[in-house]
Amino acid sequence: MFRFGFLGNTHVPHRKNTAQMSPIRIEPPKEVLLPMCQHIGAPATPIVKVGDTVKIGQKIAEASGYVSSPIYASVSGKVSKIENYLRPDGRNVPAIRILSDGEMSVYEDIKAPEVNDLESLVAAVRESGLVGLGGAGFPTSVKMDAVKKGAIDTVVLNGAECEPYITSDTRTMIDNAAGVKRGIEILKQYMPTVKAYIFGIEDNKPEAIAKMKETFSDAGDVFVAALPSLYPQGGEKVLIYNTTKRTVPEGKLPADVGVMVINVTSLAFIAKYIDTGMPLVEKCMTFDGSAVASPKNLIVPIGTSISHIVECAGGLKEPAGKIIFGGPMMGVCASSLDEPISKTTNAVTILNVKESTEPPVTACIHCGRCVAACPLSLNPVAFARALTLEGKEERVTRLEENKLGLCMECGCCSFVCPANRPLVQNHRIGKMEIREYKTHLAELARAKESK
Amino acid sequence: MNEQIIVTTSPHLKHPTTTQMIMADVLIALSPAAIAAVILHGWYALLMIVVTVACAVGAEFIFNLCIKKSQTVADLSAAVTGMLLALSLPTSAELWQCAVGAVFAIVVVKCLFGGIGCNFANPAVTSRVFLLIAFMSIGGGKFGGDPFTGSYVDLVGGATPLEALKNGVPTTEIPSMLDMFLGLRGGAIGEGCILALLIGGIYLIVKRVIKWQVPVAFIATVFVLSWLITGSLTLAVYHVLGGALVLAAFFMATDYSTTPLNLLGKIVFAIGCGLITVLIRFFGSYPEGISFAILLMNILSPYIEKLCAKRPFGGVKNEK
């Protein structure tokens, strides 16, 4: 289907206050809390007991399925407790608490993995505990597995970083260009079917674009695409379209159109892991927001509590209204300062009370701003109307007719709504209804069969 | 400090624009036309505007009180409706007629359908048509010794020069092009001064309240069709400058509630308005077809919206 220009047309404020700040390592925390589910998929299974001593990089939980990921200790010390952790999304998962001994000593058995073909590369990435560092948390090895089938001809490197505030990927591209380059070399070595590597970077990061262009100036198959700074350039389907003009059809994956998307920070991590064997135990993240006294980029052990980060990074200048894992467009609210950062946390955004207070919801004025804002040409007004229908079946049918399933919850519609309607929030309710209805139908079918 | 923490789902940022700000922008955009109306038509025009706006806002306030609905007057949409209605009436309208029109627009056309965003027809336009039909016997407003007092005139009245054209009066006897542009002609108080309307319209486009494609499509359709039918560029320009076309194209065909949601739909809507306007102007018995054109297209709006909907990105066709 032909479309003019780029997808995505919502101007959200950039607020990239930390773009010039290289990440600083924070003071090690006294304890860390490592939930067993920091990725999309099945929770990992703990392999340590209370009282065990662990060191940095030691595996403490095993992946428990194909779509899952192992977890490693991020500080050295003693396992003090295995407790329940209520994730911000409402799921309860076990979590391992480690009391630091203050030494930060590294596990002795860490060594570079043996990689000699694609199979072993995927296995190594799986073992590294890497999940999509852009925020979604999909295990990277599962994505790479698709390459084995030979269907992938293009790798898109996601450096769009379209969320306000966040600059951790920007800093990776500027400070760790060598790591990114090494990552590309590794992929090239083991993925011969890939013909092109395309960096997608929003044009509000000229420094990162220049750095990548310079780094890959002699590589004929590496391209740097400067994308317009229009949210959501980093959304997978949007990014694929804007860099390759390929459309990922409904219900299909990027692999089905021959594309693999990988975040630049994930790529740099792969390079580091293949060369050193140090698994994913720390994160570079942006600490910013309207309530933050001095915005910074930080390197933080995974599992560190937000309160420790706030303390080390200069505190707050105003009382916190919302504490958000990630950026303010798609980030998830933490319920307290005690919550730990996870593998997928690329930012902690703390907004002041004023920005956190929702303005009153008024009637829809049918202005069409949400329709114009949707990067995937969906119609939030139609979803809202569908949700007011009487019967559940009618609601579900109407929602599916209007392709609610395509909504990636980027938040553009709610952002632009002058009446402050909870549109994305509605879409989540709608998706839940569809799921419930389908489960209900499946149950009915099963009951019928057993009769 | 923890008890103050707010937890909601994303997004956590909001664009600062609110409904109230949009409506305030429309009022600002209408003010040059209102000022021009007072200059051209005297203090009575100001009185008309004040009475109509006050009655519109008052009607919404009292209606909300009566049905125990939370107050919506502050969103300024009733004020916009009142202002638009006042500007589309000639000075021959009595103040009580303005008041009746305002109450009709707000209560019957808007509030009874559920208030802002729920009405299917444009309140100001519908009320104008209502006044036209209800008070047909009242003469049309004239400015500075309009030579066509003998001819059929109505409350819409704006088409007096157009009427002249229709009746075969030579172009030398109707107001000059410049007079037409500045508003030195008969008709409704707010429709005459094209200059003031353009200033307001451009303001709305710059503020992204309306899409430029809508007024352009509307005016271009009328221009091209008039040119084709009359075969004269001068007459086509008169058809653009005459009547309420510019006022309607910028302020009425761009109403949110009563036009399609998506851009393509809005453009189709505007072209349809232009088409019906020309048909009524040339072949109908009314001199001026704008109000009827918009009203008819309002009714078609949901269908246009459905037909012009963009296909979701990557969406596969629904099985029927």
Contacts between the chains, C-beta under 8 A, distances in Angstrom:
chain1	res1	chain2	res2	distance
A	1	B	311	6.9
A	3	B	313	7.9
A	7	B	313	6.8
A	12	B	13	6.4
A	13	B	13	7.2
A	164	B	13	6.6
A	237	B	313	6.9
A	237	B	314	6.5
A	241	B	313	7.5
A	247	B	313	6.8
A	247	B	314	5.1
A	248	B	314	5.5
A	249	B	314	4.9
A	249	B	315	8.0
A	249	B	316	6.1
A	250	B	312	7.6
A	250	B	314	5.2
A	250	B	315	5.2
A	250	B	316	5.0
A	251	B	316	7.6
A	252	B	314	7.8
A	319	B	1	6.1
A	319	B	4	6.1
A	320	B	1	6.8
A	320	B	4	7.3
A	320	B	5	6.1
A	321	B	4	7.2
A	321	B	5	7.3
A	321	B	6	5.4
A	322	B	5	7.0
A	322	B	6	5.1
A	322	B	7	7.4
A	322	B	8	7.4
A	322	B	12	5.7
A	323	B	5	6.3
A	324	B	10	8.0
A	324	B	12	5.9
A	328	B	10	7.6
A	328	B	11	6.6
A	328	B	12	4.1
A	328	B	13	4.5
A	329	B	10	6.4
A	329	B	11	4.8
A	329	B	12	7.4
A	329	B	13	6.2
A	330	B	10	5.0
A	330	B	11	6.9
A	331	B	10	5.9
A	331	B	12	6.7
A	332	B	9	7.9
A	332	B	10	6.9
A	333	B	6	7.4
A	333	B	7	4.3
A	333	B	8	6.2
A	333	B	9	7.6
A	333	B	12	7.5
A	334	B	5	7.9
A	334	B	7	7.9
A	335	B	5	6.8
A	335	B	7	5.5
A	336	B	2	5.3
A	336	B	5	6.6
A	337	B	1	7.9
A	337	B	2	6.8
A	349	B	12	7.8
A	351	B	12	6.3
A	353	B	4	6.9
A	353	B	6	7.8
A	355	B	12	7.6
A	355	B	13	7.6
A	356	B	6	4.6
A	356	B	12	7.1
A	357	B	6	7.2
A	358	B	8	6.8
A	358	B	14	7.8
A	359	B	14	6.6
A	359	B	18	6.9
A	362	B	18	7.8
A	362	B	19	5.6
A	362	B	72	7.6
A	362	B	75	6.5
A	362	B	116	7.9
A	363	B	19	8.0
A	363	B	72	7.3
A	363	B	115	6.2
A	363	B	116	5.2
A	363	B	117	4.9
A	363	B	118	7.4
A	364	B	117	4.8
A	365	B	19	5.5
A	365	B	22	7.5
A	365	B	77	7.6
A	365	B	116	5.7
A	365	B	117	4.4
A	365	B	256	5.0
A	365	B	257	6.5
A	366	B	117	4.9
A	366	B	256	4.8
A	366	B	257	4.7
A	366	B	261	6.6
A	367	B	22	7.2
A	367	B	256	4.4
A	368	B	256	7.1
A	368	B	260	7.7
A	368	B	261	4.0
A	368	B	262	6.3
A	368	B	263	7.7
A	368	B	266	7.6
A	371	B	261	4.8
A	371	B	262	5.3
A	371	B	310	7.9
A	372	B	262	7.5
A	372	B	263	6.7
A	375	B	313	7.3
A	376	B	312	5.9
A	376	B	313	4.1
A	376	B	314	7.2
A	377	B	310	4.1
A	377	B	311	6.7
A	377	B	312	5.3
A	377	B	313	5.2
A	378	B	312	5.3
A	379	B	261	7.0
A	379	B	262	7.8
A	379	B	309	6.5
A	381	B	261	5.9
A	401	B	318	5.4
A	402	B	312	7.6
A	403	B	312	4.2
A	403	B	315	4.6
A	406	B	312	5.3
A	406	B	313	7.0
A	406	B	314	6.4
A	406	B	315	6.1
A	409	B	10	7.2
A	411	B	10	5.4
A	411	B	11	3.2
A	411	B	13	7.9
A	414	B	11	5.3
A	414	B	14	7.8
A	415	B	11	5.3
A	415	B	13	6.1
A	415	B	14	6.4
A	415	B	15	5.4
A	416	B	15	5.0
A	416	B	17	7.6
A	417	B	15	7.8
A	418	B	15	7.6
A	418	B	17	4.9
A	418	B	18	5.1
A	418	B	19	4.9
A	418	B	21	7.2
A	418	B	22	5.7
A	419	B	18	7.6
A	419	B	19	5.4
A	419	B	117	7.8
A	420	B	14	6.6
A	420	B	18	7.3
A	424	B	9	7.3
A	424	B	10	6.9
A	424	B	11	6.6
A	425	B	9	5.5
A	428	B	9	6.6
